[in-house]
Amino acid sequence: MKSVLEVQSVSKSYNTIKALNDISFEVPKGSIFGILGPNGSGKTTLLGILLNILKPDSGSFRWVDYQDNNLARKKNWALIETPNFYPYLDAVQNLKIVAEIKQCGNQLIESALQQTGLYERRFSQFKTFSLGMKQRLAIASTLISQADILVYDEPTNGLDPQGIAEIRNLIIDIRNQGKTIILASHLLDEVEKVCTDMVIIKNGKLLIYGPVAEIVSDEEWIEIAANNMNSLESLLNNHPGVTVKSKSNFFVITIDKSLSVEELSKLCFQHQIELTHLNQRKRTLESKFIEIVKQS
């Protein structure tokens, strides 16, 4: 698959703090590419470098369709955290100012407001908008040109669950129109629901990179407990099809394809082990993230 961005061994330090340490990855064309990591992991520093706001200490990056990274910055639209608009101007007036700064014309202002669900409030002052509406207006400001690549930093930051869902659906809708979206976030659940590809960064280091579906995989695990946990532990440890991952009030295990959950339950019954808890769960990005961070 063609890439729109290639990042090669990028590093950046602030005095003794290594904000980015030898980061390399590629962003596939047409993807929603997540840059995931806890606060302070280096996500915003990385975006600042990609948008030519900051200079890396070493390494390089290339926007594939542009000969000049400065030109890419002008053509690719970025939403960096908190949206800034004039509070006493309405939505249309604010977008006209953005269009003038970006020199892209006003032709798409109406459709951008419709797509972001703000058309009915287009003549309302920005100061009257909720936080979710402000975020949607910021996204509308990225849609008023013909840019094929959009860069969003924490677009759901501070929103309630309804606002998060609205932004998530909007981002998917934008991608379905053929755009490539680079999305930095610390919200694991949102990245899993919206992104096609991702990198995980912690303390400036890249921990993992690839398609979300491959990183999370279809692995399932089982929570299991019994009245006699010692007998259950002995049975699980001695069965070749079972791998015990952890133990607390119950065991977290995985089973291979030769053993079903029903057969596991039957096996316990045959050994006179009375189960008190049996729950099958699919692996989430959160569980994978925690595992990767622990390993690092």
N, C-alpha and C positions, 0 to 999 in steps of 0.2 A: 504494500500500500504506500502511496506517495506521502511524504512528510511535508508539513508546512513550516516546521521549525526544527533545527538541529542544534543541540547544546553539547559542547565538548569540553570536559574537564574545567568547568567554571569554578573558581574559588574567590572568596571575598572575606577580608578580615577587618574588624574595627579594633585597633590597638591589639590587645591580646586575645580578643574574642574571634573565633573562627565562625563567621556567619554562614559561609558556604565552603564545603571542602570537596573539591574534585567532582562536581556534579555533571553527569552526562545523560542525555535522553533525547528522544525524538518525539514530536507530536504528529500523529497521523492526520491527514486531511479528512475533514468531515467528522472528527471525533469531538466528544466532550471530554477534555483531558483534565483530570483532577491533580492538583498539587496539594497533597495532604500532609498535615503534620500538626503537632500541638503548637500553641502560641509560643513564639520565640524560636521556632525551628528553622527559620530562614526563608519562609515562603514569600513574604513581601519583599525581602532583599532580592530574591531571585526575580520576581516580577519587575522590580525597579531596574535591574540589569537588562532584562529582555526588552524593556521599553526605553532603553538608553537614558534613563534618569540617573542611574548609577553606573560606574565603571568597574568591571571585575579586576581583581589583582592579577589573575592569570586565567587562561582558557579563552574560549571564543563561542559565539553563537551565530547562527545564520537563519534569517527568514528566507526560505527557499525561493519564493517568488519575487524577491526584491534584491536588487544588486547592492542597495545601501540600507543599513539598519535604521538610519535616521528617517529615510523615506517610509520604511515599514511602520515606524512609530506614528507618522502622520496619517497613514492609511488604515492602520489597525486600531480599533477603538478600545479604550481601557476604562473600566470602572474600578477605581481604587478605593475600597472601603466606603467611607461616609460620602454620600452625594452632596455636592455644593451647588446651590442655585440661589438666585435672588429671591428673598422671602416675600417681597411685595409684588412680584411679577407673577403672572399666571403661567400655566404649563406651556402654552403656545409661545408666549414671549420668551420664556427661558430657553426653549428649544431653538428659537430663531437666533438667539445670541450664540448658542453652541454651534449652530450651522454656519454662522458668519465667521466664527473663530476657526472652524475646521474647513471653511470654504467649500461646502458641499451642497449649498442650496436648500430651499425649503420644501422641495417636492414631496419628501417622504414623511414630513412631520405628522400629517393627518393619519397615515397608515400606521406609523409607529405608536401613536396614542391609542389607536383602535386595538392594535395587537397587545398592548400592555394593559388594556382595560381602563384607560384614563380619558377616553374621548368625551364622556359625559361631564367630566370635571376639567376639561381643557381650558376653561376660562376662570378657574378658581386659583386664588393666590397659593403659591407654594407653601406658605406658612400654615395654611389650613389643612395640609395633607397629613395623613397618618404616616408612621415610619415606613410601613409597607408600600404606600403610594409613592413616597419619596424614592424608595429603592426602584420601583417600577418606572418612575420618570427618569431616573438615572440610566436604566436599561434602555428606555425609549431614546435617550440621547445617543446611544451607541448604534441605533437602528436607522438613523436619518441619513446615512450615507450608504454606499454600495460595498462597504468593507466586508471581506470574506472571513476575517479572523477577529474575534472579540475576546477581550481579556477582562475577567472579573475577579476581584479580590474580596472574599468574604461577602458575597451579595446577599446572604440571608442573615447577616450579623445583627443580633438584637431583635429579630422578628419573632412573633408568636407562631404557634404551629400552623395556623391558617395562612399567615403571611409567608412562611417557609414553603408551604405546599404551592402557593400561587407562584412564587419565584421559580420553584422547581419545574412546574409545568410550563412556565414561560420559557425557561432555558431549553427544555426539550423541544418545544415548538420552534424556537429559533434555529436549533440544530437541524431540525427536519426540513428547514428551508435551504439547506446546503451550506450553512455556516460551520466554521470550526470555532469551538469555544474552549478557552483555557481558563480553568476555574480553580482558584486557591481557597481552601477551606480547612477548618479544624473539626468540622462536623462529620463524623464517620458515617452516620446513617444517611445523610444527604448525599455524600459522595457515592455511596453504594447505589442509591436510587437513581442518580442522574448521570453519572460518568460512565464512559465506555472504556477509557484507559486512564492510567494514573501513575504517579510516583509517590512514594512515602518518604518524607524527609524528617530527620530528627537531629537536633544539634548540628545542623548544617550538612549532615551526611545523608546520602541517598541510600535507603535501606532496601527498597524493592521498586521495580518498574515493570509495567506491562499492562495487558488488558485486564479490566476489573474481574471479568468472568473467570479468567485463568488464575488470578491471585486468590480470589475467594474459593473457587472451584465448587463442585457439587458435594463436597464432603459433608457428611452428616455425623452427628455424635449422639450418644444416648446417656441420659442421666438415670442412674439406677441405684436403688437402696433396698435394704432388707432388714428384718428384725435382727438377724444375726449377721452383722457386717463382716466379721472375721471369716465366717464360712463363705460369704459371697466373695470376699477378696481372694480367698484361696481358689475358688472355682474360676474366677475371671483370670487370675494370673497363670493358671494351668491350662487354659483353653487356647489352642493355637490361633483361633480366629478372632481373638479379643485383644485389644490394646488399651490399657488403662492410662488415661491422660492426667487425671488429677483426682484427689479425694478431699471431700469436706464432709458435709452431712450426707452426701451421696457420692458415688463414683461417676466420673465422666469418662466414657469409653467410646472407642470406635470398633466396628466389627467389619470383617471383610465380606466379600460377596458370597462366600460359602455359608454364611450364617445370617438368617433373618432375625428381626426383633421377636417374631412369634416363636422361632426356634430357641432363641435365648431364654425367653420366658419359660418355655417348656423344659429346657435344660435345668433351670433353677428349681422348677417344681419336682423334677426327677431326683434332685439332690436334697429335697425337703427343705428348700430355702424359700421362705415366704417373702415375696417382694412387697415393699411398702411404697415404692416410688419407681415409675418407669415412664420416661418422657423422651421422645425422639425429637431432636432439633437439628435444623440446618445451620451450617457454619455461616456466620455473618462477617462483614468486613471488620467490625469491632473486635471480634475474637481473633481474627487473623492479625490485625494491627497490634493487639496486645502481645500476641505470640512473637511477632517480628521484633517489636521493641524490646521484649525480654531477652531475645536471642542476641540483640545488638549490644 
